[in-house]
Amino acid sequence: MTQETLQQQQQQQVLTVRGVNLTVEGGRQILHNVHLTAKSGSMLAVMGPSGSGKTSLMNLICGRRPPSSTMDGEILLNNRKVTSRMRKSFGYVTQEDVFFSQLTLKQTLWFFSQVKLPSSMTAKDKEKRVNEVVELLQLTKCLDTKIGGMSDQGLSGGEKKRANIACELLRNPKVLLLDEPTSGLDSSLALKLMEILGRWVVEQSSIVVTSIHQPSSQTFHEFHELLLLADGQIAYSGRRELMVEYFEGIGVPFHKHWNAADFMLEVVKESSQHKAHILENGRQFAERAKQEQQQLASASASQVHLNLSYQADAGSRQNGLAGLDEGSVRIRFTSPDFSPQAAAAKLQDDSEGVHLVHEVSWWTQFLALSYRGFLVSREAILSVQVLVQTAFVAFIVSVLWFQVAKTENNIADFISAIFFLTSYVTFAPFFEAIMTFYADLAIVRHERKSGMYRIGAYYLAKMVVEIPLLLVVPIFIIAPAYWCVGFADFGAFAAFLVVITLNSLASQGIGIVFSLLSTNPRTNMTFAFIYMIFCFLTGGFFTKSIPFWFDWAKYLSYIRYCYHFGLIIILERTDDFRCGEPSLYAVCNRNSTAGNSTAPLTIPGSVILELQPDTILPVWANIIVTVCMFFAFRLLGYVILRFCRKV
Ligand SMILES: Nc1ncnc2c1ncn2[C@@H]1O[C@H](COP(=O)(O)OP(=O)(O)OP(=O)(O)O)[C@@H](O)[C@H]1O
């Protein structure tokens, strides 16, 4: 055997699905004894009518099983059970194109290149790889186009599909699975896409398995192997060009004027008289396939042994380093006492020794997620709509409370201005977080299914980049409103601004926790709304006669702490209020009845504070509670995300 032949054999990858059964919750069996063998350099099409189990099979190969389902059978790569670690090196293009719609294609591909390509690659090499893939998939002209979504126009359906494939091709996966990559494309685009993949699979010696619904005749001819499913069972499995012969062989005649792909689908439709007969033959085929695969498995095991012996003999042993390159499977033996037998055993048993995954450091993930998070959050938190709304609120507050005269009559107005600003600034990020975080999670969940990054890196990046963005709205409202109302001096302004922005950040953290309460966004919104109303009503702003047994509830109102801080800091540093005539304040009446004409007829802020119906906690206590809320809710959000939602 020449070294070249040997290397080819070593590079040959074989993906095997052996006797797979899948039963979902309720006992319904979706897949029955399915077998599949796909080899590198070839494209295998999984076909079948709608509901025949194509997506379920692709999902299983990628380790995505429906919750509460049971599966038996085996999924192997080069005769070794595919582990979750090995799956990370697979590429999977799902039916849905799940992207952040606000990013351009270039930004999206940059992000994927950072989290999918190994940290050891230089930035230049990553950029080069992105350009190669962009060129391959003919996406150059739309690099600066936004991905787009339901409401904002961006990439076309075909471009989005190719973008989805581009993200997976970046690292040249040895196994690429595509679920209906041609859905929504016209037949010429579908053909073009399959031709591109056809060239790629040969060049890279990869395995492509793609489910496809109703390919045109030309697209159908791009595939080397076919697996036809009907009701989750095999109806045909084998070379594409042998399909017609097979069906004719089992007595199902092919009409010459038919497109072969249509014929295949037609013969297994519900109404077909041939269906039972075809499935019976399919079952026999499955049994034969099982035996053949088992024979192949034992043959390959001895081949592995042979390859190792060969490499060891070839001289590597002397320098204490022998490398077996079996496609992307690379094992390093650093001991001078290298033994091929031990190595073969290791290959069979220990997937930990196999470096199938490009490791990307936590730090690289964090940086890439931070930059993407910044781009995405900037659009959400500082959108034109938000800025217009902020400008409007700042304007209306400034006009309505403009330089409120410091008289007894205006004390309620003065306090209500503090209350309004506090509640508005904390209210907005709370609901904003609920609406946007849930939408983000759908994308994060999708990306994390292929193990792209760690949840901790995502969460911390989100927190870090959003904090500066979240400061903008409070500053743009408080800065003009504070001086227009004429609250107090600069010291009070600075302190109020710091605590109100801290409270607004805490409020976003609470919003994040609410967005994670359940998997139903509507339920989360209902809980959030209930809590917000609870905060307003129990905070002591509207009713002063809370029953004594319910008095504790006011401490759960997170708005209360910032509001009380504002009251103390502003009222203690503002000018005194002129007494009304008659006055409700004892301090005014005492001065006038004493006939002390030199005594000022004013009410100091401290007196107003003392007369507040609610217990006012000291400044330090309000600050401590606000700071604790800031950290506690963010931590709670992480714990729920990591351990309860398991995103
Ligand atoms: N988690 C699940 N619980 C219950 N039934 C399921 C589940 N997942 C899939 N099914 C059912 O299994 C069958 C196969 O579904 P699957 O999505 O794999 O079909 P498909 O061949 O990909 O269909 P299509 O071509 O329409 O995408 C369908 O009847 C579907 O309703």
The ligand as a Gaussian input file, in Angstrom:
#p B3LYP/6-31G(d) Opt

LIG

0 1
 N      -41.000000      17.220000      19.320000
 C      -41.955000      16.647000      18.612000
 N      -43.086000      16.199000      19.192000
 C      -44.058000      15.604000      18.482000
 N      -43.987000      15.395000      17.157000
 C      -42.895000      15.805000      16.505000
 C      -41.819000      16.456000      17.188000
 N      -40.861000      16.748000      16.287000
 C      -41.320000      16.315000      15.101000
 N      -42.527000      15.762000      15.225000
 C      -43.337000      15.139000      14.176000
 O      -42.485000      14.255000      13.491000
 C      -42.764000      14.266000      12.124000
 C      -41.496000      14.542000      11.349000
 O      -41.139000      15.887000      11.553000
 P      -39.926000      16.543000      10.768000
 O      -39.903000      17.987000      11.089000
 O      -38.703000      15.776000      11.051000
 O      -40.403000      16.320000       9.258000
 P      -39.762000      16.855000       7.907000
 O      -39.642000      15.703000       7.012000
 O      -38.538000      17.631000       8.177000
 O      -40.933000      17.823000       7.424000
 P      -40.838000      19.143000       6.510000
 O      -40.366000      18.699000       5.171000
 O      -42.247000      19.605000       6.470000
 O      -39.906000      20.092000       7.198000
 C      -43.834000      15.301000      11.907000
 O      -45.079000      14.638000      11.772000
 C      -43.804000      16.138000      13.152000
 O      -45.069000      16.630000      13.463000

